[in-house]
Amino acid sequence: MGNSGAMAESSITNILIIKPGAIGDLLQMTPVIRALHKKLPQARISIMVGNAASIDLFRHHPLVHEVIVFDKRGEHRSFPALFKLWRRLRDQKYDLVLNYQRSNLMAWFLASAAFPCRVLVYNKARGRTVHAVVNHLETLAPLDIDLTHVEQRLEFFLGEEESWHAGELFGVQGLDGKKVIALNPGASNLIKCWSTGRFAALGDRLAMELGAKVILVGGGAERELARDICSQMRSEPLNLVEKTSLLQLGAVLARCNLLVSGDTGPMHMATAVGTPVVALFGAIEPLRTGPVGNGHTVIRHGEIDCVPCNGKRCKNRHYLECMEKITVEEVFDAVASMLAKGH
């Protein structure tokens, strides 16, 4: 049995990973890509993402052969467009498909383009708390990969152009040699957000007491949050919200001393480029989706009765008590402590 398994694995030369998820979900796939390459170094690895912007997350990844977009709400909303993508996948003749969207019928339709082939299906952990990275890696167990020795760190590879752009920006803004702290106020859901008033108060304390330069980061959805923070601050932050691509944001975060963020994509981007994070968690379980690696700080008030909770809406009579409990003082102290340690 052992030899036949080895023979079957040696015949795998073309792999498709189906994961049309959010930024953090995709970056949490990078340990899977690394483990697959180590086990099957001869195989080409392609990944399917959910929108064109996500291509940037793997544009410079040395182990990713191709990034395929499956935009079910846009380009591939019609059946003819979906079938055209199916035929494109069919032509690729994949030997192995990893389906991380098992509940999505359209994802299964696209996976069928590779049949007959070996298919591994992701099973989300139920009744146990395990980090998403570990859970994703568990899908590889049938390939006889020793998961206990797989590195869990995330990776986000930047191009020379983006790194140059960030260097120019820091030079023009006079940030070289200064403490630079990024604040990311947004999240996919408002129940994950700390108040703009507290972000503003934190930014002022970081600037006035630590001599730090504060940068606001995020996408278009954070425009109003950033505007609100800027209007409440006495010191002037550098507002980069909506002004960077994903790769440019990664390059900016790589140059920052630290990021303060809720549970959202830029938090994972920072960890993937080696920047320490102060992560603000409310109801969501950080043991599942928190920052990966050492040197990060998670602030969370688990003493609240309804924590953890996976609801999309807050049902606590004290609205967002889990986020309101996080004080400016404790976040400031966490940042100051991490900076004192050399971050």
N, C-alpha and C positions, 0 to 999 in steps of 0.2 A: 504493500500500500504506500509506504514511504517513497519508493522509487517512482511509482506511477504518479504520485502527487508532484514530485520534483519535475518529472517529464512534462506534466500538464502546465506547470508554472513556467517552465523554460519556453513553452510555445506561446506564451502571452507576449505579444509585441506591440499591441495597440490598445490603450486604456481610455475609457471615457468616464469622467466624474460628472454626475448631474447634481448641481447645487445652485439653483437660481435664487439665492438668498440675499440678505442684507450684507453690508460691509463687514461687520464683525463676524457673521456666520462664515463668510468666504475666507477671511484671514485665518479663522480657526480650522480651515482645511489644510493649511500649509504643513502641519506635522504629518497629515495623511499623505500628501504629495511626497514629502521627504522619505517616509517609511516605504511607500510603494517603490520609489526609485532605488532605495537601498536593497530591497528584496528582488526587484525586477529591473536591473540597470539597463537591460536591452530594450525595454518597452518605452514607447512614446506615450506621454500622458497629456490628455486634453481635458479641459474643464468647461462645463456649460454654466453660464451665469445668466442673471435675469434682466440685465439692461446693458446698454452700450457703455455707460459710465464705469461699470464694474470691470471692464476690460483692463483699465489702468492698474488694478490690483495685481494683475499677473503679466502685464506688458513686458516687464524686464525679468520675470522669473526664469532662471536658467533651466529649470526642470519641466516647464510647461511648454509643450509643443504648439498648442493652439487653444485660443479662447473662443468659444462659440456662444453667441447670444440667443437666448430663448425669451423673447419679450411677449409674454402671453396677453398683456394689456395693450400692447402697441402693435409692433410690426407683425406678430404672429397671432393676432386676434382672430383672423379669418382662417377657415379650414384650408383653402388653397395655399396660403403662406405657410401654415403649419406643415402641410404635406410636402411642400418644397424643402423645408428644413429636414423633414423625415428622410426624403430621398438623398439629401446631402449627407446625412449621417449614414445612411445605408451604403453609400459609395465608400465610406471610410473603412468598412469591414473591421469593426472593433472586436477584440478577443474577450475583453472584460469590461463590464459596465458596473459602476458603483452608483446606485440610485439613492441619493439622500433626500428625495422628495417622494417617499413611498405613498403618501396620501393624495398625490396629485395625478389625476388620470391622464392629463396631457403629457406629463413627464413620463408616465409608463408607455404612452403611445410612442413617444420619441425613443425611449429605450428599446422598444420592439424593433426599431430599425436595425439594431445590431444582432437580433436573433438569427440563428441559434448561437449563443455565446454564453459565457459564464456571467452571472449577475449576482452581485452582492448587494443586500438591501440594509439600509440603516434602520435601526430600531431605537427610538428615543427611550432613554431610561425611565422606567416607571417604578414607583415604590422605593427608590433609592436616589440619593443625591450624588451625582458624579459630574465633574466639569464637562462641558460640551466637547472640549478637545479630546478628552479621554473617551467619551461616548462615540465621537466620530471615528476614533482609532479602532474601537472595538469591532467596527464593521470589517476590518481587515483580518480578524482572527482566523477565518477559514484559509487564509493564505499562509498559515503557519508562521506568522510574524510574532516574535516575542515582544509583546507590547510593554513589558516592564522596563525595557531598555530603550524605548523610543523617546527622544527628546520632545517635550511638549511646547517648546518656545515657538512663537509665531514669527513669520518672516514677511517683510514687505520690501521688495527690491526697488530701488530708485534709479532713475536714469541720470546720466551726466547733466542733461539739460535742466532737469528739475533741481538738482543739487546746486547747479550754477545759479539758477533763478533765486533760490533761497539765500545763497551767499550774497548775491547782489542786493537783495532786499534788506538783509541784516546790515550790510555795509552802508547803504543809503540812509537807513533809519538810525544809524549809529549804535547798533545793538551788539557789535562784536566786543567780547570781553565783559559784557554785562550779564547780570542774572535776568533771564527771560522766562516768564511763566505764562503758559497758554491757559485760557479759560474756555471751556466748551459748554455753553449753556443749554444746548438743545438735546433732544432725544426723540426716538420714534413715537413716544407717547408722553403726554404731559404729566402723567403720574410718575414719570422718572425724572422730572425736572426740579431742580432747586430754584428758589425764587430769584428773579432778576435783581431785586433789592439786596439780597444777600451776596450775590455775585459782585454787585457794584461795591458793597461795603468791603468785601474781601479784596477786590482789586485795589481799592484805595489804601488799605492797610499794607498790602504787598508792596505797593509803590512807595508809600511814605515811611514805613518802618523797616523794610528790608532793602529799599533802593532798587527794587526790581522793575523791569519794564513788562507791562501786561499786554498780551496779545489776545484778542477775541477770535476764535475760529469756529467754523461751521459752514453749512450750506445755505441755500436759499430759504429753507424753512425756518432758519434761525435769524432772519433779517430783523424782524420786529423785536425779538429778544435782545439782540445786540444793540439795537437803537435805544431800547429801554435802559440797558445797562450803561451805555455811554452817557445818557441824559442824567443819570443819577450819580455818576462818578465825579469827584472833584479833580482827580488827576486824569490825564488823557491817555486812554489805551490805544494801541494800534489795532484798528478794526479790520480784520481780514475775512470776515464772514462774507461768503458768496464771491470772494475774489480769487479763489484758488481752485485748481483741479485737484482730484484726489492725490495724484503724484506730487503736485506742488505742496499740498497740505502735509503730506508725509515728509517731504524735505524740510518744511518749516518746523514740524514737530521734532524732527531729528536734531535740530539746532537748539531747541528749547531745553532749559534745565529741568522742566517739570510741566505736567499737564494736570489741571483740575477738571474733572468731567464726571457726568453721570454715566449710566450704563448705556453706551452707544458706540457707533462705529469708530469715531476718532479715538476713543479710549483704547480700543484694540490696535488701531494704527500706531499710536504712540508706543505701546509695548512692543509692537513688531519692529519698530525702528530703534528700539533701545532707550526710549525716554521714560523715566519713572512717572507713575500716575498716582494722584490722590483721587480715588474713585468714590463717588457719593452714591450710596445705594439706599433705597427705601424699602419697598415691598419685595422686590425681586431678590432671588437667592444668589449671592455672589459666589458661592461654592459651585454654582452652575455656569454663570456667565461673567464672573469677575475677571480682573486683569491676570494674565498668565505670566508666571515668572517671579523672581525675587526682586525686592527693593520697592515694591508698591505698597500703598496704604489704602485699605478699604475702611470707610466710615459708614457705620450703619447702626441703627437703634433697634436691635432685635428684641428688646424688652416690650415693645408694643404688641398688644394681644393679637392683632390681625397680620402680623409679620411672621413668616413670609406669606405673600399672596400673589397669585398669577393673574388677577383680574385686570381687565382693560380699563376699568373705572374704579375710582376709590369709593368704597361703601362705608368708610369710617365716618362717624358723626363729626369727628374733628377732621375735616377734609385734609388729606395728604399729611397727616400727623407724622408719618414715617420720614418725610422729607423736611417738614417743619422742625423736627427735633434736632436736625443737624444745624449746629450753630456756626456763625462766622468764626468765633473763637477757636473751636476745635479744628476747623479746616485750616485756619491760619497757623495754629500750633503744629499741625501735621506737616504743612509746607515748610515752616521754619526748621523743624526737626530734620526733615529730609535734606534740605539745603545745607544744614550744619554737618551732615554726614558726607557732604561732597557732591551731591546731586546738582 
